[in-house]
Amino acid sequence: MSASVLNKDVRAPDHNGYYIAPKARADLEHIYDYTFDTWGETQAEKYLTKLYQAFKKLVAKPSRGKNRPQSPIDLFFFQAEHHVVMYRLIKKEVEIIRVLHERMDAQRHLH
Protein backbone atom coordinates (compact mmCIF):
# COMPACT_ATOMS: atom_id res chain seq x y z
CA MET A 1 0.00 0.00 0.00
CA SER A 2 1.39 3.38 -0.94
CA ALA A 3 2.03 5.54 2.09
CA SER A 4 2.13 8.65 -0.11
CA VAL A 5 -1.52 8.27 -1.09
CA LEU A 6 -2.98 7.18 2.23
CA ASN A 7 -0.95 9.35 4.57
CA LYS A 8 -1.47 12.66 2.84
CA ASP A 9 -4.12 15.02 4.11
CA VAL A 10 -5.15 12.72 6.96
CA ARG A 11 -5.41 15.25 9.77
CA ALA A 12 -4.68 18.74 8.60
CA PRO A 13 -7.89 20.76 8.72
CA ASP A 14 -5.95 23.98 9.16
CA HIS A 15 -4.16 23.36 5.85
CA ASN A 16 -6.68 21.43 3.75
CA GLY A 17 -9.92 22.34 5.49
CA TYR A 18 -10.99 18.75 6.07
CA TYR A 19 -10.47 15.96 8.57
CA ILE A 20 -10.72 12.25 7.78
CA ALA A 21 -12.42 10.36 10.61
CA PRO A 22 -11.03 6.92 11.56
CA LYS A 23 -13.82 4.95 9.84
CA ALA A 24 -13.37 6.97 6.65
CA ARG A 25 -9.63 6.34 6.81
CA ALA A 26 -10.32 2.61 7.08
CA ASP A 27 -12.70 2.94 4.11
CA LEU A 28 -9.94 4.60 2.07
CA GLU A 29 -7.47 1.86 2.99
CA HIS A 30 -9.98 -0.78 1.89
CA ILE A 31 -10.66 1.08 -1.37
CA TYR A 32 -6.94 1.31 -2.05
CA ASP A 33 -6.34 -2.37 -1.27
CA TYR A 34 -9.26 -3.55 -3.41
CA THR A 35 -8.26 -1.33 -6.34
CA PHE A 36 -4.61 -2.36 -6.01
CA ASP A 37 -5.49 -6.07 -5.97
CA THR A 38 -7.90 -5.72 -8.89
CA TRP A 39 -6.27 -3.15 -11.19
CA GLY A 40 -2.77 -2.48 -9.81
CA GLU A 41 -0.86 0.22 -7.97
CA THR A 42 -1.10 2.94 -10.61
CA GLN A 43 -4.89 2.74 -10.78
CA ALA A 44 -5.19 2.54 -6.99
CA GLU A 45 -3.18 5.72 -6.57
CA LYS A 46 -5.11 7.51 -9.33
CA TYR A 47 -8.44 6.55 -7.79
CA LEU A 48 -7.54 7.68 -4.28
CA THR A 49 -6.15 10.91 -5.68
CA LYS A 50 -9.55 11.54 -7.28
CA LEU A 51 -11.26 10.93 -3.94
CA TYR A 52 -8.93 13.40 -2.21
CA GLN A 53 -9.71 15.92 -4.96
CA ALA A 54 -13.40 15.44 -4.16
CA PHE A 55 -12.68 16.25 -0.50
CA LYS A 56 -11.04 19.49 -1.60
CA LYS A 57 -14.10 20.33 -3.73
CA LEU A 58 -16.24 19.93 -0.62
CA VAL A 59 -14.02 22.33 1.28
CA ALA A 60 -14.30 24.88 -1.54
CA LYS A 61 -18.09 24.50 -1.70
CA PRO A 62 -19.57 22.47 1.18
CA SER A 63 -23.08 22.87 -0.23
CA ARG A 64 -22.23 20.42 -3.06
CA GLY A 65 -23.48 17.57 -0.91
CA LYS A 66 -27.11 16.80 -0.19
CA ASN A 67 -28.90 15.69 2.92
CA ARG A 68 -30.94 12.50 2.64
CA PRO A 69 -34.26 11.63 4.26
CA GLN A 70 -33.80 9.57 7.42
CA SER A 71 -30.25 10.88 7.86
CA PRO A 72 -29.16 13.25 10.60
CA ILE A 73 -29.76 16.85 9.57
CA ASP A 74 -26.05 17.67 9.76
CA LEU A 75 -24.92 14.78 7.53
CA PHE A 76 -24.35 15.32 3.82
CA PHE A 77 -23.68 12.96 0.91
CA PHE A 78 -21.55 13.65 -2.15
CA GLN A 79 -20.98 11.33 -5.13
CA ALA A 80 -17.28 10.96 -5.96
CA GLU A 81 -16.46 8.48 -8.70
CA HIS A 82 -18.16 5.21 -7.66
CA HIS A 83 -18.22 6.15 -4.00
CA VAL A 84 -20.37 8.29 -1.76
CA VAL A 85 -18.60 10.63 0.64
CA MET A 86 -20.52 11.11 3.86
CA TYR A 87 -19.51 14.29 5.65
CA ARG A 88 -20.55 16.98 8.06
CA LEU A 89 -19.48 20.53 8.72
CA ILE A 90 -17.87 21.42 12.01
CA LYS A 91 -17.32 25.15 12.18
CA LYS A 92 -15.57 25.81 8.86
CA GLU A 93 -14.08 22.35 8.45
CA VAL A 94 -15.37 19.35 6.53
CA GLU A 95 -15.28 16.10 8.49
CA ILE A 96 -15.26 13.07 6.19
CA ILE A 97 -17.26 10.45 8.11
CA ARG A 98 -17.32 7.54 5.63
CA VAL A 99 -16.42 6.80 2.00
CA LEU A 100 -18.68 3.98 0.81
CA HIS A 101 -19.24 2.32 -2.54
CA GLU A 102 -22.32 3.67 -4.28
CA ARG A 103 -24.04 0.27 -4.05
CA MET A 104 -23.69 0.08 -0.27
CA ASP A 105 -26.53 1.01 2.05
CA ALA A 106 -25.15 4.17 3.65
CA GLN A 107 -27.80 4.22 6.41
CA ARG A 108 -26.59 0.83 7.63
CA HIS A 109 -23.03 2.10 7.99
CA LEU A 110 -23.76 5.22 10.00
CA HIS A 111 -23.40 3.57 13.39
Secondary structure, 3 states (H helix, E strand, C coil): CCHHHHHCCCECHHHHCEEECHHHHHHHHHHHHHHHHHHCHHHHHHHHHHHHHHHHHHHHCHHHCECCCCCCCCCEEEEECCEEEEEEEECCEEEEEEEEECCCCHHHHCC
